[in-house]
Amino acid sequence: MPHRHRARRGPALLLAVPLAVPFVLSVAACDDDEPATLDPVVALETYTPVQDELVAALDGEAAWESDDDAHLSGEAGTCTLVLPRATSAQHLASSGADLAEVAAALDPVLDEHGFSALGDAEAVDGGAVEAVATDDAGAVVTVSAEQTSALRLTVPVTPDACDGEGTSPVPTS
């Protein structure tokens, strides 16, 4: 009996190996250093609720408003989904370049959606401070504070989604 059992396994194994090779090769072809890009519609549907939750976590005494529509931005062969920038009259940096209170409010939401914790605040041109968080898909959340505050979320999408350089609308389907 043991010989029959082994004989049956041989052909099954021979059939399984050719089926597994394309899968292994496709996984091996993935580069961990470069995030996979998403379809812009999928990215919009995935990340809009994330931005909404982040804004809700920051919603304090001052209201937050979106200043634009989502759009695609093409540059140097890349394409990025740019969600509407949320702005508020409240100044988020409580003491100079400190965004610790902002990080305390946002980090649980960021973690829930697979983002890193909000990084340390850094001074940027014009006297503003900003902090950044990223996820494995290459999405970037940027919180900045100067006289007003802003929250931006950008996501790399398939390069062919953009109409070359500059901005273009997000496809509807």
Buried (B, 14 or more C-beta within 10 A) or exposed (E): EEEEEEEEEEEEEEEEEEEEEEEEEEEEEEEEEEBEBBBBBEBBEBBBEBBBBBBEBBBEEBEBEBEEEBBBBBEEEEBBBBBBBBBBEBEBBEEEBBBBBBBEBBBEBBEEBEBBEBBEBEEEEEEBBBBBBBBEBBBBBBBBBBEBBBBBBBBBBBEEBBEEEEEBEBEEE
